[in-house]
Amino acid sequence: MLHITCPWCGPRAQTEFSYEDDATRTRPTIDDTNAEMHFDYVYQRDPRMGVQDELWRHGAGCGKFVKVRRNTLTHEITATGAPHDDFDGDAK
Ligand SMILES: [Zn+2]
């Protein structure tokens, strides 16, 4: 079983969380009128093997979203934080 460290609650069992989405996707704005862009955002996923950033929600705890850096092949979690946290430390 995975253990995910919620930044607000501490380490918890994966069963308290639900996977929500890829954390790197950018939601189109309301002003984006390109229907294909909205379709892709809602329905298209690029499955990746290896390290990726994901959004999980701590539904059985604080209810907040947690950003998780997880290797999808080994399930190793190397970082968790708030959704806006930048694990790579790149200035934006
Ligand atoms: Zn929590």
PDB file of the backbone (N, CA, C, O) and the ligand in Angstrom, with CONECT records:
HET     ZN  A 101       1
ATOM      1  N   MET A   1       0.847  -1.190   0.000  1.00  0.00           N
ATOM      2  CA  MET A   1       0.000   0.000   0.000  1.00  0.00           C
ATOM      3  C   MET A   1       0.888   1.249   0.000  1.00  0.00           C
ATOM      4  O   MET A   1       1.896   1.317   0.704  1.00  0.00           O
ATOM      5  N   LEU A   2       0.494   2.206  -0.789  1.00  0.00           N
ATOM      6  CA  LEU A   2       1.215   3.479  -0.812  1.00  0.00           C
ATOM      7  C   LEU A   2       0.878   4.297   0.424  1.00  0.00           C
ATOM      8  O   LEU A   2      -0.216   4.207   0.980  1.00  0.00           O
ATOM      9  N   HIS A   3       1.844   5.091   0.831  1.00  0.00           N
ATOM     10  CA  HIS A   3       1.603   6.091   1.855  1.00  0.00           C
ATOM     11  C   HIS A   3       1.902   7.449   1.238  1.00  0.00           C
ATOM     12  O   HIS A   3       2.968   7.659   0.660  1.00  0.00           O
ATOM     13  N   ILE A   4       0.973   8.344   1.363  1.00  0.00           N
ATOM     14  CA  ILE A   4       1.106   9.676   0.789  1.00  0.00           C
ATOM     15  C   ILE A   4       1.151  10.679   1.931  1.00  0.00           C
ATOM     16  O   ILE A   4       0.317  10.640   2.836  1.00  0.00           O
ATOM     17  N   THR A   5       2.122  11.573   1.885  1.00  0.00           N
ATOM     18  CA  THR A   5       2.238  12.588   2.928  1.00  0.00           C
ATOM     19  C   THR A   5       1.452  13.825   2.516  1.00  0.00           C
ATOM     20  O   THR A   5       1.849  14.563   1.614  1.00  0.00           O
ATOM     21  N   CYS A   6       0.338  14.033   3.190  1.00  0.00           N
ATOM     22  CA  CYS A   6      -0.439  15.248   2.958  1.00  0.00           C
ATOM     23  C   CYS A   6       0.290  16.408   3.636  1.00  0.00           C
ATOM     24  O   CYS A   6       0.679  16.288   4.798  1.00  0.00           O
ATOM     25  N   PRO A   7       0.481  17.525   2.940  1.00  0.00           N
ATOM     26  CA  PRO A   7       1.199  18.650   3.545  1.00  0.00           C
ATOM     27  C   PRO A   7       0.483  19.218   4.778  1.00  0.00           C
ATOM     28  O   PRO A   7       1.104  19.903   5.591  1.00  0.00           O
ATOM     29  N   TRP A   8      -0.794  18.942   4.918  1.00  0.00           N
ATOM     30  CA  TRP A   8      -1.564  19.484   6.039  1.00  0.00           C
ATOM     31  C   TRP A   8      -1.829  18.464   7.138  1.00  0.00           C
ATOM     32  O   TRP A   8      -1.975  18.840   8.301  1.00  0.00           O
ATOM     33  N   CYS A   9      -1.895  17.166   6.788  1.00  0.00           N
ATOM     34  CA  CYS A   9      -2.277  16.116   7.742  1.00  0.00           C
ATOM     35  C   CYS A   9      -1.145  15.165   8.094  1.00  0.00           C
ATOM     36  O   CYS A   9      -1.228  14.459   9.099  1.00  0.00           O
ATOM     37  N   GLY A  10      -0.080  15.132   7.281  1.00  0.00           N
ATOM     38  CA  GLY A  10       1.006  14.188   7.513  1.00  0.00           C
ATOM     39  C   GLY A  10       0.810  12.909   6.719  1.00  0.00           C
ATOM     40  O   GLY A  10      -0.072  12.830   5.863  1.00  0.00           O
ATOM     41  N   PRO A  11       1.651  11.886   7.009  1.00  0.00           N
ATOM     42  CA  PRO A  11       1.575  10.636   6.259  1.00  0.00           C
ATOM     43  C   PRO A  11       0.249   9.904   6.494  1.00  0.00           C
ATOM     44  O   PRO A  11      -0.212   9.764   7.627  1.00  0.00           O
ATOM     45  N   ARG A  12      -0.342   9.447   5.401  1.00  0.00           N
ATOM     46  CA  ARG A  12      -1.616   8.732   5.475  1.00  0.00           C
ATOM     47  C   ARG A  12      -1.618   7.599   4.447  1.00  0.00           C
ATOM     48  O   ARG A  12      -0.832   7.614   3.500  1.00  0.00           O
ATOM     49  N   ALA A  13      -2.496   6.624   4.634  1.00  0.00           N
ATOM     50  CA  ALA A  13      -2.643   5.526   3.672  1.00  0.00           C
ATOM     51  C   ALA A  13      -3.252   6.044   2.376  1.00  0.00           C
ATOM     52  O   ALA A  13      -4.057   6.976   2.372  1.00  0.00           O
ATOM     53  N   GLN A  14      -2.848   5.419   1.283  1.00  0.00           N
ATOM     54  CA  GLN A  14      -3.373   5.815  -0.031  1.00  0.00           C
ATOM     55  C   GLN A  14      -4.895   5.732  -0.080  1.00  0.00           C
ATOM     56  O   GLN A  14      -5.533   6.483  -0.817  1.00  0.00           O
ATOM     57  N   THR A  15      -5.479   4.828   0.698  1.00  0.00           N
ATOM     58  CA  THR A  15      -6.930   4.638   0.657  1.00  0.00           C
ATOM     59  C   THR A  15      -7.691   5.893   1.080  1.00  0.00           C
ATOM     60  O   THR A  15      -8.890   6.002   0.821  1.00  0.00           O
ATOM     61  N   GLU A  16      -7.011   6.839   1.726  1.00  0.00           N
ATOM     62  CA  GLU A  16      -7.661   8.095   2.104  1.00  0.00           C
ATOM     63  C   GLU A  16      -7.695   9.092   0.951  1.00  0.00           C
ATOM     64  O   GLU A  16      -8.342  10.135   1.043  1.00  0.00           O
ATOM     65  N   PHE A  17      -6.993   8.764  -0.140  1.00  0.00           N
ATOM     66  CA  PHE A  17      -6.839   9.701  -1.260  1.00  0.00           C
ATOM     67  C   PHE A  17      -7.514   9.156  -2.505  1.00  0.00           C
ATOM     68  O   PHE A  17      -7.749   7.952  -2.618  1.00  0.00           O
ATOM     69  N   SER A  18      -7.819  10.027  -3.421  1.00  0.00           N
ATOM     70  CA  SER A  18      -8.261   9.614  -4.748  1.00  0.00           C
ATOM     71  C   SER A  18      -7.419  10.350  -5.780  1.00  0.00           C
ATOM     72  O   SER A  18      -7.125  11.538  -5.650  1.00  0.00           O
ATOM     73  N   TYR A  19      -7.041   9.594  -6.817  1.00  0.00           N
ATOM     74  CA  TYR A  19      -6.290  10.195  -7.914  1.00  0.00           C
ATOM     75  C   TYR A  19      -7.228  11.112  -8.687  1.00  0.00           C
ATOM     76  O   TYR A  19      -8.359  10.732  -8.992  1.00  0.00           O
ATOM     77  N   GLU A  20      -6.773  12.295  -8.999  1.00  0.00           N
ATOM     78  CA  GLU A  20      -7.627  13.247  -9.720  1.00  0.00           C
ATOM     79  C   GLU A  20      -7.158  13.513 -11.145  1.00  0.00           C
ATOM     80  O   GLU A  20      -7.957  13.438 -12.079  1.00  0.00           O
ATOM     81  N   ASP A  21      -5.861  13.826 -11.329  1.00  0.00           N
ATOM     82  CA  ASP A  21      -5.432  14.202 -12.672  1.00  0.00           C
ATOM     83  C   ASP A  21      -3.922  14.374 -12.732  1.00  0.00           C
ATOM     84  O   ASP A  21      -3.225  14.373 -11.717  1.00  0.00           O
ATOM     85  N   ASP A  22      -3.453  14.521 -13.951  1.00  0.00           N
ATOM     86  CA  ASP A  22      -2.074  14.899 -14.226  1.00  0.00           C
ATOM     87  C   ASP A  22      -1.897  16.347 -13.759  1.00  0.00           C
ATOM     88  O   ASP A  22      -2.681  17.218 -14.136  1.00  0.00           O
ATOM     89  N   ALA A  23      -0.891  16.603 -12.957  1.00  0.00           N
ATOM     90  CA  ALA A  23      -0.700  17.944 -12.386  1.00  0.00           C
ATOM     91  C   ALA A  23      -0.046  18.918 -13.347  1.00  0.00           C
ATOM     92  O   ALA A  23       0.108  20.093 -13.013  1.00  0.00           O
ATOM     93  N   THR A  24       0.341  18.468 -14.526  1.00  0.00           N
ATOM     94  CA  THR A  24       1.048  19.358 -15.443  1.00  0.00           C
ATOM     95  C   THR A  24       0.136  19.940 -16.513  1.00  0.00           C
ATOM     96  O   THR A  24       0.578  20.767 -17.311  1.00  0.00           O
ATOM     97  N   ARG A  25      -1.125  19.528 -16.546  1.00  0.00           N
ATOM     98  CA  ARG A  25      -2.033  19.993 -17.587  1.00  0.00           C
ATOM     99  C   ARG A  25      -2.538  21.404 -17.266  1.00  0.00           C
ATOM    100  O   ARG A  25      -2.775  21.747 -16.108  1.00  0.00           O
ATOM    101  N   THR A  26      -2.692  22.195 -18.301  1.00  0.00           N
ATOM    102  CA  THR A  26      -3.172  23.557 -18.143  1.00  0.00           C
ATOM    103  C   THR A  26      -4.595  23.658 -18.652  1.00  0.00           C
ATOM    104  O   THR A  26      -4.867  23.337 -19.809  1.00  0.00           O
ATOM    105  N   ARG A  27      -5.498  24.098 -17.806  1.00  0.00           N
ATOM    106  CA  ARG A  27      -6.908  24.224 -18.182  1.00  0.00           C
ATOM    107  C   ARG A  27      -7.088  25.416 -19.122  1.00  0.00           C
ATOM    108  O   ARG A  27      -6.576  26.501 -18.847  1.00  0.00           O
ATOM    109  N   PRO A  28      -7.813  25.225 -20.232  1.00  0.00           N
ATOM    110  CA  PRO A  28      -8.083  26.369 -21.120  1.00  0.00           C
ATOM    111  C   PRO A  28      -8.900  27.434 -20.374  1.00  0.00           C
ATOM    112  O   PRO A  28      -9.695  27.113 -19.491  1.00  0.00           O
ATOM    113  N   THR A  29      -8.699  28.665 -20.732  1.00  0.00           N
ATOM    114  CA  THR A  29      -9.476  29.726 -20.101  1.00  0.00           C
ATOM    115  C   THR A  29     -10.874  29.777 -20.714  1.00  0.00           C
ATOM    116  O   THR A  29     -11.121  29.177 -21.759  1.00  0.00           O
ATOM    117  N   ILE A  30     -11.766  30.483 -20.073  1.00  0.00           N
ATOM    118  CA  ILE A  30     -13.139  30.617 -20.565  1.00  0.00           C
ATOM    119  C   ILE A  30     -13.159  31.358 -21.901  1.00  0.00           C
ATOM    120  O   ILE A  30     -14.100  31.210 -22.680  1.00  0.00           O
ATOM    121  N   ASP A  31     -12.134  32.144 -22.162  1.00  0.00           N
ATOM    122  CA  ASP A  31     -12.064  32.915 -23.402  1.00  0.00           C
ATOM    123  C   ASP A  31     -11.517  32.103 -24.577  1.00  0.00           C
ATOM    124  O   ASP A  31     -11.588  32.540 -25.726  1.00  0.00           O
ATOM    125  N   ASP A  32     -10.972  30.923 -24.285  1.00  0.00           N
ATOM    126  CA  ASP A  32     -10.493  30.069 -25.371  1.00  0.00           C
ATOM    127  C   ASP A  32     -11.700  29.478 -26.095  1.00  0.00           C
ATOM    128  O   ASP A  32     -12.454  28.698 -25.514  1.00  0.00           O
ATOM    129  N   THR A  33     -11.879  29.842 -27.340  1.00  0.00           N
ATOM    130  CA  THR A  33     -13.065  29.412 -28.088  1.00  0.00           C
ATOM    131  C   THR A  33     -12.809  28.183 -28.943  1.00  0.00           C
ATOM    132  O   THR A  33     -13.714  27.711 -29.630  1.00  0.00           O
ATOM    133  N   ASN A  34     -11.604  27.664 -28.911  1.00  0.00           N
ATOM    134  CA  ASN A  34     -11.270  26.499 -29.701  1.00  0.00           C
ATOM    135  C   ASN A  34     -11.848  25.250 -29.016  1.00  0.00           C
ATOM    136  O   ASN A  34     -11.351  24.825 -27.973  1.00  0.00           O
ATOM    137  N   ALA A  35     -12.901  24.668 -29.610  1.00  0.00           N
ATOM    138  CA  ALA A  35     -13.577  23.507 -29.011  1.00  0.00           C
ATOM    139  C   ALA A  35     -12.642  22.312 -28.885  1.00  0.00           C
ATOM    140  O   ALA A  35     -12.750  21.534 -27.937  1.00  0.00           O
ATOM    141  N   GLU A  36     -11.736  22.163 -29.826  1.00  0.00           N
ATOM    142  CA  GLU A  36     -10.801  21.038 -29.774  1.00  0.00           C
ATOM    143  C   GLU A  36      -9.900  21.140 -28.540  1.00  0.00           C
ATOM    144  O   GLU A  36      -9.552  20.124 -27.940  1.00  0.00           O
ATOM    145  N   MET A  37      -9.527  22.355 -28.164  1.00  0.00           N
ATOM    146  CA  MET A  37      -8.694  22.571 -26.987  1.00  0.00           C
ATOM    147  C   MET A  37      -9.433  22.111 -25.720  1.00  0.00           C
ATOM    148  O   MET A  37      -8.841  21.480 -24.844  1.00  0.00           O
ATOM    149  N   HIS A  38     -10.724  22.432 -25.633  1.00  0.00           N
ATOM    150  CA  HIS A  38     -11.517  22.023 -24.471  1.00  0.00           C
ATOM    151  C   HIS A  38     -11.735  20.511 -24.473  1.00  0.00           C
ATOM    152  O   HIS A  38     -11.668  19.872 -23.423  1.00  0.00           O
ATOM    153  N   PHE A  39     -11.997  19.940 -25.652  1.00  0.00           N
ATOM    154  CA  PHE A  39     -12.172  18.496 -25.767  1.00  0.00           C
ATOM    155  C   PHE A  39     -10.907  17.776 -25.302  1.00  0.00           C
ATOM    156  O   PHE A  39     -10.973  16.827 -24.521  1.00  0.00           O
ATOM    157  N   ASP A  40      -9.765  18.235 -25.787  1.00  0.00           N
ATOM    158  CA  ASP A  40      -8.498  17.605 -25.404  1.00  0.00           C
ATOM    159  C   ASP A  40      -8.273  17.702 -23.903  1.00  0.00           C
ATOM    160  O   ASP A  40      -7.811  16.743 -23.285  1.00  0.00           O
ATOM    161  N   TYR A  41      -8.590  18.835 -23.313  1.00  0.00           N
ATOM    162  CA  TYR A  41      -8.369  19.012 -21.879  1.00  0.00           C
ATOM    163  C   TYR A  41      -9.225  18.029 -21.071  1.00  0.00           C
ATOM    164  O   TYR A  41      -8.762  17.477 -20.073  1.00  0.00           O
ATOM    165  N   VAL A  42     -10.464  17.814 -21.502  1.00  0.00           N
ATOM    166  CA  VAL A  42     -11.381  16.967 -20.743  1.00  0.00           C
ATOM    167  C   VAL A  42     -11.145  15.480 -21.011  1.00  0.00           C
ATOM    168  O   VAL A  42     -11.200  14.670 -20.086  1.00  0.00           O
ATOM    169  N   TYR A  43     -10.884  15.118 -22.266  1.00  0.00           N
ATOM    170  CA  TYR A  43     -10.902  13.694 -22.618  1.00  0.00           C
ATOM    171  C   TYR A  43      -9.565  13.083 -22.978  1.00  0.00           C
ATOM    172  O   TYR A  43      -9.419  11.866 -22.872  1.00  0.00           O
ATOM    173  N   GLN A  44      -8.604  13.841 -23.387  1.00  0.00           N
ATOM    174  CA  GLN A  44      -7.346  13.265 -23.870  1.00  0.00           C
ATOM    175  C   GLN A  44      -6.313  13.171 -22.754  1.00  0.00           C
ATOM    176  O   GLN A  44      -6.091  14.128 -22.013  1.00  0.00           O
ATOM    177  N   ARG A  45      -5.692  12.013 -22.649  1.00  0.00           N
ATOM    178  CA  ARG A  45      -4.619  11.803 -21.678  1.00  0.00           C
ATOM    179  C   ARG A  45      -3.446  11.171 -22.402  1.00  0.00           C
ATOM    180  O   ARG A  45      -3.625  10.376 -23.325  1.00  0.00           O
ATOM    181  N   ASP A  46      -2.266  11.525 -21.981  1.00  0.00           N
ATOM    182  CA  ASP A  46      -1.058  10.916 -22.504  1.00  0.00           C
ATOM    183  C   ASP A  46      -0.477  10.039 -21.406  1.00  0.00           C
ATOM    184  O   ASP A  46       0.218  10.540 -20.522  1.00  0.00           O
ATOM    185  N   PRO A  47      -0.752   8.730 -21.449  1.00  0.00           N
ATOM    186  CA  PRO A  47      -0.206   7.873 -20.405  1.00  0.00           C
ATOM    187  C   PRO A  47       1.313   7.864 -20.468  1.00  0.00           C
ATOM    188  O   PRO A  47       1.897   7.690 -21.537  1.00  0.00           O
ATOM    189  N   ARG A  48       1.928   8.049 -19.354  1.00  0.00           N
ATOM    190  CA  ARG A  48       3.380   8.089 -19.288  1.00  0.00           C
ATOM    191  C   ARG A  48       3.882   7.032 -18.315  1.00  0.00           C
ATOM    192  O   ARG A  48       3.239   6.738 -17.307  1.00  0.00           O
ATOM    193  N   MET A  49       5.027   6.475 -18.629  1.00  0.00           N
ATOM    194  CA  MET A  49       5.661   5.553 -17.704  1.00  0.00           C
ATOM    195  C   MET A  49       6.855   6.270 -17.104  1.00  0.00           C
ATOM    196  O   MET A  49       7.651   6.879 -17.819  1.00  0.00           O
ATOM    197  N   GLY A  50       6.974   6.195 -15.798  1.00  0.00           N
ATOM    198  CA  GLY A  50       8.092   6.836 -15.127  1.00  0.00           C
ATOM    199  C   GLY A  50       7.599   7.921 -14.190  1.00  0.00           C
ATOM    200  O   GLY A  50       6.463   7.876 -13.718  1.00  0.00           O
ATOM    201  N   VAL A  51       8.443   8.885 -13.927  1.00  0.00           N
ATOM    202  CA  VAL A  51       8.132   9.934 -12.963  1.00  0.00           C
ATOM    203  C   VAL A  51       7.167  10.937 -13.569  1.00  0.00           C
ATOM    204  O   VAL A  51       7.382  11.431 -14.676  1.00  0.00           O
ATOM    205  N   GLN A  52       6.109  11.232 -12.842  1.00  0.00           N
ATOM    206  CA  GLN A  52       5.180  12.269 -13.267  1.00  0.00           C
ATOM    207  C   GLN A  52       4.582  12.946 -12.042  1.00  0.00           C
ATOM    208  O   GLN A  52       4.559  12.381 -10.948  1.00  0.00           O
ATOM    209  N   ASP A  53       4.107  14.150 -12.244  1.00  0.00           N
ATOM    210  CA  ASP A  53       3.437  14.901 -11.183  1.00  0.00           C
ATOM    211  C   ASP A  53       1.939  14.714 -11.325  1.00  0.00           C
ATOM    212  O   ASP A  53       1.378  14.878 -12.408  1.00  0.00           O
ATOM    213  N   GLU A  54       1.296  14.366 -10.211  1.00  0.00           N
ATOM    214  CA  GLU A  54      -0.135  14.052 -10.217  1.00  0.00           C
ATOM    215  C   GLU A  54      -0.850  14.866  -9.145  1.00  0.00           C
ATOM    216  O   GLU A  54      -0.244  15.302  -8.166  1.00  0.00           O
ATOM    217  N   LEU A  55      -2.139  15.059  -9.348  1.00  0.00           N
ATOM    218  CA  LEU A  55      -2.969  15.665  -8.315  1.00  0.00           C
ATOM    219  C   LEU A  55      -3.811  14.575  -7.669  1.00  0.00           C
ATOM    220  O   LEU A  55      -4.501  13.821  -8.356  1.00  0.00           O
ATOM    221  N   TRP A  56      -3.750  14.498  -6.354  1.00  0.00           N
ATOM    222  CA  TRP A  56      -4.568  13.587  -5.571  1.00  0.00           C
ATOM    223  C   TRP A  56      -5.388  14.449  -4.612  1.00  0.00           C
ATOM    224  O   TRP A  56      -4.965  15.543  -4.236  1.00  0.00           O
ATOM    225  N   ARG A  57      -6.543  13.961  -4.225  1.00  0.00           N
ATOM    226  CA  ARG A  57      -7.364  14.693  -3.255  1.00  0.00           C
ATOM    227  C   ARG A  57      -7.473  13.869  -1.981  1.00  0.00           C
ATOM    228  O   ARG A  57      -7.756  12.672  -2.026  1.00  0.00           O
ATOM    229  N   HIS A  58      -7.248  14.515  -0.852  1.00  0.00           N
ATOM    230  CA  HIS A  58      -7.303  13.830   0.441  1.00  0.00           C
ATOM    231  C   HIS A  58      -8.749  13.825   0.936  1.00  0.00           C
ATOM    232  O   HIS A  58      -9.109  14.549   1.865  1.00  0.00           O
ATOM    233  N   GLY A  59      -9.562  12.998   0.295  1.00  0.00           N
ATOM    234  CA  GLY A  59     -11.001  12.985   0.550  1.00  0.00           C
ATOM    235  C   GLY A  59     -11.387  12.506   1.936  1.00  0.00           C
ATOM    236  O   GLY A  59     -12.389  12.962   2.488  1.00  0.00           O
ATOM    237  N   ALA A  60     -10.607  11.590   2.512  1.00  0.00           N
ATOM    238  CA  ALA A  60     -10.936  11.077   3.852  1.00  0.00           C
ATOM    239  C   ALA A  60     -10.196  11.854   4.936  1.00  0.00           C
ATOM    240  O   ALA A  60     -10.155  11.439   6.094  1.00  0.00           O
ATOM    241  N   GLY A  61      -9.618  12.972   4.552  1.00  0.00           N
ATOM    242  CA  GLY A  61      -8.896  13.805   5.512  1.00  0.00           C
ATOM    243  C   GLY A  61      -9.339  15.247   5.378  1.00  0.00           C
ATOM    244  O   GLY A  61     -10.500  15.579   5.618  1.00  0.00           O
ATOM    245  N   CYS A  62      -8.397  16.106   4.989  1.00  0.00           N
ATOM    246  CA  CYS A  62      -8.680  17.534   4.927  1.00  0.00           C
ATOM    247  C   CYS A  62      -9.486  17.930   3.685  1.00  0.00           C
ATOM    248  O   CYS A  62     -10.038  19.029   3.632  1.00  0.00           O
ATOM    249  N   GLY A  63      -9.556  17.041   2.689  1.00  0.00           N
ATOM    250  CA  GLY A  63     -10.310  17.333   1.473  1.00  0.00           C
ATOM    251  C   GLY A  63      -9.549  18.171   0.465  1.00  0.00           C
ATOM    252  O   GLY A  63     -10.086  18.504  -0.592  1.00  0.00           O
ATOM    253  N   LYS A  64      -8.299  18.521   0.774  1.00  0.00           N
ATOM    254  CA  LYS A  64      -7.525  19.380  -0.127  1.00  0.00           C
ATOM    255  C   LYS A  64      -6.817  18.556  -1.201  1.00  0.00           C
ATOM    256  O   LYS A  64      -6.615  17.351  -1.056  1.00  0.00           O
ATOM    257  N   PHE A  65      -6.448  19.240  -2.279  1.00  0.00           N
ATOM    258  CA  PHE A  65      -5.658  18.634  -3.335  1.00  0.00           C
ATOM    259  C   PHE A  65      -4.195  18.606  -2.912  1.00  0.00           C
ATOM    260  O   PHE A  65      -3.698  19.536  -2.277  1.00  0.00           O
ATOM    261  N   VAL A  66      -3.519  17.525  -3.275  1.00  0.00           N
ATOM    262  CA  VAL A  66      -2.106  17.332  -2.956  1.00  0.00           C
ATOM    263  C   VAL A  66      -1.378  17.003  -4.253  1.00  0.00           C
ATOM    264  O   VAL A  66      -1.814  16.139  -5.015  1.00  0.00           O
ATOM    265  N   LYS A  67      -0.286  17.682  -4.498  1.00  0.00           N
ATOM    266  CA  LYS A  67       0.541  17.374  -5.664  1.00  0.00           C
ATOM    267  C   LYS A  67       1.525  16.278  -5.262  1.00  0.00           C
ATOM    268  O   LYS A  67       2.210  16.390  -4.245  1.00  0.00           O
ATOM    269  N   VAL A  68       1.588  15.218  -6.070  1.00  0.00           N
ATOM    270  CA  VAL A  68       2.420  14.056  -5.752  1.00  0.00           C
ATOM    271  C   VAL A  68       3.339  13.773  -6.934  1.00  0.00           C
ATOM    272  O   VAL A  68       2.871  13.648  -8.066  1.00  0.00           O
ATOM    273  N   ARG A  69       4.621  13.672  -6.684  1.00  0.00           N
ATOM    274  CA  ARG A  69       5.561  13.233  -7.723  1.00  0.00           C
ATOM    275  C   ARG A  69       5.775  11.736  -7.514  1.00  0.00           C
ATOM    276  O   ARG A  69       6.356  11.312  -6.515  1.00  0.00           O
ATOM    277  N   ARG A  70       5.289  10.932  -8.486  1.00  0.00           N
ATOM    278  CA  ARG A  70       5.285   9.479  -8.333  1.00  0.00           C
ATOM    279  C   ARG A  70       5.834   8.818  -9.574  1.00  0.00           C
ATOM    280  O   ARG A  70       5.556   9.242 -10.696  1.00  0.00           O
ATOM    281  N   ASN A  71       6.624   7.767  -9.364  1.00  0.00           N
ATOM    282  CA  ASN A  71       7.080   6.942 -10.473  1.00  0.00           C
ATOM    283  C   ASN A  71       5.999   5.916 -10.743  1.00  0.00           C
ATOM    284  O   ASN A  71       5.700   5.090  -9.881  1.00  0.00           O
ATOM    285  N   THR A  72       5.408   5.957 -11.929  1.00  0.00           N
ATOM    286  CA  THR A  72       4.278   5.080 -12.231  1.00  0.00           C
ATOM    287  C   THR A  72       4.708   3.626 -12.430  1.00  0.00           C
ATOM    288  O   THR A  72       3.860   2.734 -12.458  1.00  0.00           O
ATOM    289  N   LEU A  73       5.995   3.377 -12.567  1.00  0.00           N
ATOM    290  CA  LEU A  73       6.474   1.999 -12.710  1.00  0.00           C
ATOM    291  C   LEU A  73       6.761   1.365 -11.354  1.00  0.00           C
ATOM    292  O   LEU A  73       6.470   0.187 -11.149  1.00  0.00           O
ATOM    293  N   THR A  74       7.324   2.126 -10.435  1.00  0.00           N
ATOM    294  CA  THR A  74       7.711   1.573  -9.125  1.00  0.00           C
ATOM    295  C   THR A  74       6.783   2.039  -8.010  1.00  0.00           C
ATOM    296  O   THR A  74       6.835   1.500  -6.904  1.00  0.00           O
ATOM    297  N   HIS A  75       5.945   3.018  -8.274  1.00  0.00           N
ATOM    298  CA  HIS A  75       5.053   3.664  -7.301  1.00  0.00           C
ATOM    299  C   HIS A  75       5.809   4.441  -6.218  1.00  0.00           C
ATOM    300  O   HIS A  75       5.214   4.855  -5.223  1.00  0.00           O
ATOM    301  N   GLU A  76       7.108   4.639  -6.406  1.00  0.00           N
ATOM    302  CA  GLU A  76       7.879   5.418  -5.445  1.00  0.00           C
ATOM    303  C   GLU A  76       7.425   6.877  -5.492  1.00  0.00           C
ATOM    304  O   GLU A  76       7.328   7.473  -6.564  1.00  0.00           O
ATOM    305  N   ILE A  77       7.152   7.433  -4.334  1.00  0.00           N
ATOM    306  CA  ILE A  77       6.769   8.837  -4.219  1.00  0.00           C
ATOM    307  C   ILE A  77       7.984   9.599  -3.708  1.00  0.00           C
ATOM    308  O   ILE A  77       8.516   9.286  -2.642  1.00  0.00           O
ATOM    309  N   THR A  78       8.423  10.600  -4.469  1.00  0.00           N
ATOM    310  CA  THR A  78       9.627  11.331  -4.092  1.00  0.00           C
ATOM    311  C   THR A  78       9.327  12.738  -3.603  1.00  0.00           C
ATOM    312  O   THR A  78      10.220  13.394  -3.067  1.00  0.00           O
ATOM    313  N   ALA A  79       8.105  13.224  -3.768  1.00  0.00           N
ATOM    314  CA  ALA A  79       7.759  14.562  -3.268  1.00  0.00           C
ATOM    315  C   ALA A  79       6.248  14.706  -3.182  1.00  0.00           C
ATOM    316  O   ALA A  79       5.510  14.156  -4.000  1.00  0.00           O
ATOM    317  N   THR A  80       5.805  15.442  -2.195  1.00  0.00           N
ATOM    318  CA  THR A  80       4.396  15.829  -2.101  1.00  0.00           C
ATOM    319  C   THR A  80       4.352  17.290  -1.646  1.00  0.00           C
ATOM    320  O   THR A  80       5.274  17.782  -0.996  1.00  0.00           O
ATOM    321  N   GLY A  81       3.279  17.956  -1.996  1.00  0.00           N
ATOM    322  CA  GLY A  81       3.148  19.354  -1.596  1.00  0.00           C
ATOM    323  C   GLY A  81       1.809  19.915  -2.011  1.00  0.00           C
ATOM    324  O   GLY A  81       0.925  19.195  -2.475  1.00  0.00           O
ATOM    325  N   ALA A  82       1.680  21.201  -1.838  1.00  0.00           N
ATOM    326  CA  ALA A  82       0.469  21.893  -2.271  1.00  0.00           C
ATOM    327  C   ALA A  82       0.433  21.904  -3.803  1.00  0.00           C
ATOM    328  O   ALA A  82       1.483  21.797  -4.436  1.00  0.00           O
ATOM    329  N   PRO A  83      -0.753  22.033  -4.412  1.00  0.00           N
ATOM    330  CA  PRO A  83      -0.850  21.969  -5.879  1.00  0.00           C
ATOM    331  C   PRO A  83       0.034  22.970  -6.613  1.00  0.00           C
ATOM    332  O   PRO A  83       0.476  22.687  -7.726  1.00  0.00           O
ATOM    333  N   HIS A  84       0.300  24.115  -6.029  1.00  0.00           N
ATOM    334  CA  HIS A  84       1.106  25.121  -6.726  1.00  0.00           C
ATOM    335  C   HIS A  84       2.610  24.952  -6.472  1.00  0.00           C
ATOM    336  O   HIS A  84       3.409  25.693  -7.044  1.00  0.00           O
ATOM    337  N   ASP A  85       3.006  24.005  -5.636  1.00  0.00           N
ATOM    338  CA  ASP A  85       4.423  23.824  -5.340  1.00  0.00           C
ATOM    339  C   ASP A  85       5.189  23.399  -6.579  1.00  0.00           C
ATOM    340  O   ASP A  85       4.703  22.603  -7.382  1.00  0.00           O
ATOM    341  N   ASP A  86       6.390  23.936  -6.726  1.00  0.00           N
ATOM    342  CA  ASP A  86       7.261  23.605  -7.831  1.00  0.00           C
ATOM    343  C   ASP A  86       8.367  22.690  -7.303  1.00  0.00           C
ATOM    344  O   ASP A  86       9.291  23.153  -6.634  1.00  0.00           O
ATOM    345  N   PHE A  87       8.275  21.409  -7.599  1.00  0.00           N
ATOM    346  CA  PHE A  87       9.248  20.441  -7.075  1.00  0.00           C
ATOM    347  C   PHE A  87      10.632  20.620  -7.659  1.00  0.00           C
ATOM    348  O   PHE A  87      11.620  20.203  -7.054  1.00  0.00           O
ATOM    349  N   ASP A  88      10.716  21.229  -8.816  1.00  0.00           N
ATOM    350  CA  ASP A  88      12.011  21.387  -9.476  1.00  0.00           C
ATOM    351  C   ASP A  88      12.715  22.678  -9.077  1.00  0.00           C
ATOM    352  O   ASP A  88      13.887  22.870  -9.400  1.00  0.00           O
ATOM    353  N   GLY A  89      12.017  23.556  -8.385  1.00  0.00           N
ATOM    354  CA  GLY A  89      12.628  24.798  -7.939  1.00  0.00           C
ATOM    355  C   GLY A  89      12.865  25.799  -9.039  1.00  0.00           C
ATOM    356  O   GLY A  89      13.626  26.748  -8.853  1.00  0.00           O
ATOM    357  N   ASP A  90      12.235  25.613 -10.179  1.00  0.00           N
ATOM    358  CA  ASP A  90      12.396  26.559 -11.275  1.00  0.00           C
ATOM    359  C   ASP A  90      11.633  27.844 -10.957  1.00  0.00           C
ATOM    360  O   ASP A  90      10.474  27.803 -10.545  1.00  0.00           O
ATOM    361  N   ALA A  91      12.280  28.955 -11.149  1.00  0.00           N
ATOM    362  CA  ALA A  91      11.636  30.249 -10.966  1.00  0.00           C
ATOM    363  C   ALA A  91      10.678  30.488 -12.123  1.00  0.00           C
ATOM    364  O   ALA A  91      11.032  30.262 -13.280  1.00  0.00           O
ATOM    365  N   LYS A  92       9.485  30.936 -11.824  1.00  0.00           N
ATOM    366  CA  LYS A  92       8.489  31.215 -12.869  1.00  0.00           C
ATOM    367  C   LYS A  92       8.041  32.646 -12.786  1.00  0.00           C
ATOM    368  O   LYS A  92       7.205  33.078 -13.580  1.00  0.00           O
TER     369      LYS A  92
HETATM  370 ZN    ZN A 101      -4.905  16.201   4.280  1.00  0.00          ZN2+
END
